[in-house]
Amino acid sequence: MFIFEAMNIEVKENSQDHFVRSELPFDSVFTGSEGTDDGTGIHIRQSTLRKIEDYLSEDKSNELGGVLIGDVCETEGGAVFVKIENVIFAMHASSSLSRLTFTHETWDYINKVLEDEYPGKRIVGWFHSHPGHTVFMSSHDIFIHENFFSNKYMVAYVFDPTIRERGFFKWSGNEIIRANGFHIYDNDGGEKIYEFIDKSVDEDAEKIKKEIKGGKIDIMKSITIALSIFSFLLTAFMAYNFVELKKKTEAVSELSREVAELKAKLALVSLNESKTVVKEQSAGNTGKDNSPAINSGKPEDAEKNRPATEPVSNKNEEKVADGQNTAQKQESKKYTIKKGDTLERIALSTYGSRDGIELIMKHNNIKDKTSIKIGQTIELPVKN
């Protein structure tokens, strides 16, 4: 039962019949027993329908209700339909299991919300719950509809939250009848609409499924196309990255080959230098008189006959060693690692190429080129 506290409550609603020019929502799905909707069609946004039923399901011991907000539309072909977009709940109402009363505060709240949040929209009907009473319009409900929602486009929505039964009522001439069904639009993919359909009506359920799959609601097809495009772009992106990675891998391999060749050349140069030193020493020894000297027994003769190569060789080796140490000290400079330094950057700055990386690592006995630390002091050998 739905009751208004005072019969002189003024609903701020334009009584003049004026329609908004609009075509039917492209994604509407009809749910009903007859498959048709005679007279003024009823189209309700899916999210609004969910909002109504969630609110009416919060209290199954008392009736709850509110008003429906939207437009009365007319297509270019002249078809008239009610488009329900939002709702305003009946706050400050007095309710019981079989009675709901709209108070003065309730109507003040509804009119204020209508002006502030839904400018340009109109009240197109009302809704309330029948917890445990099934879906019908009681004598009191009919009285309310006839006196407060008398415009011919206004509708009433009744919902029983205990058995999940629902239905719209509308004007047919001077009578209030139950609509054969209603349309749900803005379906967020199609499949969710089926949750509103009465599962017991197999034929209607199959019809809805066919409409969803057959193209009347083509959103799933659009999603499939979007996913296909996304998959193509993702594949192209991965292919591009693969090509770039392959190029970088080949560049690293080429650089590794160049480093190996450089090491081989350095080893060959070192080997040739060693052979040259050995040959020079052999040639010097061959020019000496190695025949045993005759010792006359005198100390001075023994000193004269002592092999000259022994002291000379020792002195030469000491000089060579000292010279090598001096050369090593003179042919390198110290460098302290700074923030942002890498061996590659130091080699490029010092030698003008990446070839110096191996030289620095070998000279400083560095095993991993990423192991250098800020503040660490290394030696940079002078490259001949």
Backbone hydrogen bonds, N-H to C=O, Kabsch-Sander energy under -0.5 kcal/mol:
donor,donor_aa,acceptor,acceptor_aa,energy
3,I,100,L,-5.1
5,E,102,F,-3.4
9,I,6,A,-1.1
11,V,9,I,-0.7
12,K,10,E,-0.6
13,E,11,V,-1.9
15,S,13,E,-0.6
18,H,16,Q,-1.0
20,V,72,V,-3.0
21,R,19,F,-0.5
22,S,20,V,-0.6
22,S,74,E,-1.6
28,S,25,P,-1.3
29,V,184,I,-2.3
31,T,182,F,-2.8
33,S,180,N,-1.6
41,G,80,V,-1.7
43,H,41,G,-0.5
43,H,82,V,-3.0
44,I,183,H,-2.6
45,R,84,I,-2.3
46,Q,185,Y,-2.5
49,L,45,R,-2.3
50,R,46,Q,-2.4
51,K,47,S,-2.0
52,I,48,T,-2.4
53,E,49,L,-2.4
54,D,50,R,-2.8
55,Y,51,K,-2.0
56,L,52,I,-2.6
57,S,53,E,-1.3
58,E,55,Y,-1.2
63,E,96,S,-3.3
66,G,127,F,-2.1
67,V,88,I,-2.3
68,L,125,G,-2.2
69,I,86,N,-3.1
70,G,122,R,-2.2
71,D,83,K,-2.0
73,C,71,D,-0.6
73,C,81,F,-3.0
74,E,20,V,-2.3
75,T,79,A,-2.6
78,G,75,T,-1.6
81,F,73,C,-2.3
82,V,41,G,-3.3
83,K,71,D,-2.8
83,K,81,F,-0.5
84,I,43,H,-3.2
84,I,82,V,-0.6
85,E,69,I,-2.2
85,E,83,K,-0.6
86,N,69,I,-2.2
88,I,67,V,-2.1
90,A,65,G,-2.5
91,M,89,F,-1.9
93,A,90,A,-0.9
94,S,101,T,-2.1
96,S,99,R,-2.9
99,R,96,S,-0.6
100,L,1,M,-1.2
101,T,94,S,-3.8
102,F,3,I,-2.4
102,F,100,L,-0.5
103,T,101,T,-0.6
107,W,103,T,-2.0
108,D,104,H,-2.4
109,Y,105,E,-2.3
110,I,106,T,-2.4
111,N,107,W,-2.6
112,K,108,D,-2.0
113,V,109,Y,-2.5
114,L,110,I,-2.4
115,E,111,N,-1.9
116,D,112,K,-2.7
117,E,113,V,-2.8
118,Y,113,V,-0.9
118,Y,114,L,-0.9
121,K,118,Y,-1.9
122,R,70,G,-2.2
124,V,68,L,-2.3
124,V,122,R,-0.6
125,G,68,L,-0.8
126,W,155,V,-1.8
127,F,66,G,-2.3
128,H,157,Y,-2.0
129,S,64,L,-2.1
130,H,159,F,-2.3
133,H,130,H,-2.0
134,T,130,H,-0.6
136,F,134,T,-0.6
138,S,136,F,-0.6
142,I,138,S,-2.7
143,F,139,S,-2.0
144,I,140,H,-2.4
145,H,141,D,-2.5
146,E,142,I,-2.7
147,N,143,F,-1.7
148,F,144,I,-2.7
149,F,144,I,-0.6
149,F,145,H,-1.4
154,M,151,N,-2.1
155,V,124,V,-1.9
156,A,169,F,-2.5
157,Y,126,W,-2.2
158,V,167,G,-2.6
159,F,128,H,-1.5
160,D,165,E,-2.8
163,I,160,D,-0.6
164,R,160,D,-1.2
165,E,160,D,-1.3
167,G,158,V,-1.5
169,F,156,A,-2.7
170,K,177,I,-2.7
171,W,154,M,-0.5
172,S,175,E,-3.1
174,N,172,S,-0.5
175,E,172,S,-1.6
177,I,170,K,-2.7
177,I,175,E,-0.6
179,A,168,F,-2.4
182,F,31,T,-2.0
183,H,42,I,-3.2
184,I,29,V,-2.5
185,Y,44,I,-1.9
190,G,187,N,-0.8
191,E,189,G,-0.7
193,I,190,G,-0.9
194,Y,190,G,-0.6
194,Y,191,E,-0.9
195,E,192,K,-1.5
196,F,193,I,-2.0
197,I,193,I,-0.5
197,I,194,Y,-0.8
201,V,198,D,-1.5
202,D,200,S,-1.4
205,A,201,V,-2.4
206,E,202,D,-2.8
207,K,203,E,-2.1
208,I,204,D,-2.4
209,K,205,A,-2.4
210,K,206,E,-2.4
211,E,207,K,-2.4
212,I,208,I,-2.6
213,K,209,K,-2.6
214,G,210,K,-2.9
215,G,211,E,-0.7
216,K,211,E,-1.0
217,I,211,E,-1.5
218,D,216,K,-0.7
222,S,218,D,-1.7
223,I,219,I,-2.6
224,T,220,M,-2.4
225,I,221,K,-2.4
226,A,222,S,-2.6
227,L,223,I,-2.6
228,S,224,T,-2.2
229,I,225,I,-2.5
230,F,226,A,-2.4
231,S,227,L,-2.6
232,F,228,S,-2.4
233,L,229,I,-2.6
234,L,230,F,-2.6
235,T,231,S,-2.5
236,A,232,F,-2.6
237,F,233,L,-2.5
238,M,234,L,-2.4
239,A,235,T,-2.5
240,Y,236,A,-2.5
241,N,237,F,-2.4
242,F,238,M,-2.3
243,V,239,A,-2.3
244,E,240,Y,-2.5
245,L,241,N,-2.7
246,K,242,F,-2.4
247,K,243,V,-2.3
248,K,244,E,-2.3
249,T,245,L,-2.5
250,E,246,K,-2.5
251,A,247,K,-2.2
252,V,248,K,-2.4
253,S,249,T,-2.4
254,E,250,E,-2.6
255,L,251,A,-2.4
256,S,252,V,-2.4
257,R,253,S,-2.3
258,E,254,E,-2.2
259,V,255,L,-2.3
260,A,256,S,-2.4
261,E,257,R,-2.6
262,L,258,E,-2.4
263,K,259,V,-2.5
264,A,260,A,-2.3
265,K,261,E,-2.4
266,L,262,L,-2.6
267,A,263,K,-2.6
268,L,264,A,-2.3
269,V,265,K,-2.5
270,S,266,L,-2.4
271,L,267,A,-2.2
272,N,268,L,-2.4
273,E,269,V,-2.5
274,S,270,S,-2.1
275,K,271,L,-2.2
276,T,272,N,-2.1
277,V,273,E,-2.2
278,V,274,S,-2.2
279,K,275,K,-2.3
280,E,276,T,-2.4
281,Q,277,V,-2.4
282,S,278,V,-2.3
283,A,279,K,-2.7
284,G,280,E,-2.0
285,N,281,Q,-1.9
286,T,282,S,-1.8
287,G,283,A,-1.0
288,K,285,N,-1.0
290,N,288,K,-0.9
295,N,293,A,-0.5
296,S,294,I,-0.6
302,A,298,K,-2.1
303,E,299,P,-2.3
304,K,300,E,-2.0
305,N,301,D,-2.6
306,R,302,A,-0.7
306,R,303,E,-0.5
310,E,307,P,-0.8
312,V,308,A,-1.3
313,S,309,T,-2.5
314,N,310,E,-1.9
315,K,311,P,-2.4
316,N,312,V,-2.7
317,E,313,S,-2.7
318,E,314,N,-2.1
319,K,315,K,-2.3
320,V,316,N,-2.8
321,A,317,E,-2.5
322,D,318,E,-2.6
323,G,319,K,-2.8
324,Q,320,V,-2.7
325,N,321,A,-2.5
326,T,322,D,-2.6
327,A,323,G,-2.7
328,Q,324,Q,-2.8
329,K,325,N,-2.3
330,Q,326,T,-2.6
331,E,327,A,-2.6
332,S,329,K,-0.7
333,K,380,L,-1.6
335,Y,378,I,-3.1
337,I,335,Y,-0.5
337,I,376,Q,-3.3
341,D,338,K,-2.0
343,L,369,K,-0.5
346,I,342,T,-2.7
347,A,343,L,-2.7
348,L,344,E,-2.4
349,S,345,R,-2.2
350,T,346,I,-2.6
351,Y,347,A,-3.1
352,G,347,A,-0.9
352,G,348,L,-0.8
353,S,347,A,-0.8
356,G,353,S,-0.9
357,I,354,R,-1.8
359,L,355,D,-0.8
360,I,356,G,-2.6
361,M,357,I,-2.6
362,K,358,E,-2.7
363,H,359,L,-2.3
364,N,360,I,-2.1
365,N,361,M,-0.5
365,N,362,K,-0.6
366,I,361,M,-2.9
367,K,365,N,-0.5
371,S,368,D,-2.2
375,G,337,I,-2.7
376,Q,373,K,-2.0
378,I,335,Y,-3.2
378,I,376,Q,-0.5
380,L,333,K,-3.7
382,V,331,E,-4.6
383,K,381,P,-0.5
384,N,382,V,-0.5
